[in-house]
C-alpha cells in the first residue's frame, strides 16, 4: 500500500485553510505495540487468530486547491486480521490521501491541499459541495477520518495543537509554532483532554478513545461529539514533524472492527520508512 508524498502535496500552491479539511498518512519510526488483540469468539476463551486475507479496494474521489481528482484504481490489499473481521471491512483510498480500513459498503471522499490531505468515509453519500462548505459543521453520526498534516507547511498549526496535547517529546516543535505569533498561544493548550483515555504505544504513537458527549482528540477532527465514543490513533512522523490521525466513530455493532482499523494505520506507518 503506497502512500502519497507529503512533499508532493506541499508543492501545490496554498489555498485558504477554511476551504478544505485537513489533517494525514506518513512514515514513522519507533512504532511499537501495534495492537493484536481482537474480539474473542462468543462462548469460548480462545482468541480469534489473525490471518493474512484480502479486502476490497475502494477508490475515492477528491477535491481541493488543485481541483477535482478522479477516484484511483487499486488492487485489493492483503491485511493481517481475523477473517471474520475482514469480511466486514474495505480499504478506502484517494489519490492524495493515505488509505484506511472502514466498514464495507460506506461512501468516501477526500480533500487535499498544501497543508495535507484528509479522507472521509461515511454511511451517507459525500461530495465536495458539503465537505468544502464554510457552513458545514462536521459529522454528527458515524464516520471515519484519516488525515495527514504537514509540519513543514501551514499544516504545522494542526500538528502543534495535537503535539501539545499528547506528545511531550515534541514539545519544542509546538513551542516554535506558538512563538511565530500567528495564532494565539491559548489555541495550543498543553496536556491531555481530561476525559480522553490514552494508550501510549511509543513516544510518537498514541491511541485514544474520546468518550461519548466529550471533547477530545476524537473531536479534533470533523467528527462532532455525540452519544457515541470516538476511537483512533495519532502518530508523529517524518523529518518535518508531520501528523497522522485516525478518528473513527462506528455503530456499536461495528466497534469490534476498530482494533483492526487502528492496527492497519500503525502497520502502514511502520512499513513506510523511517524519519
Order of alpha helices (4+ residues) and beta strands (2+ residues): alpha-beta-beta-beta-beta-alpha-beta-beta-beta-beta-alpha-beta-alpha-alpha-beta-beta-beta-beta-alpha
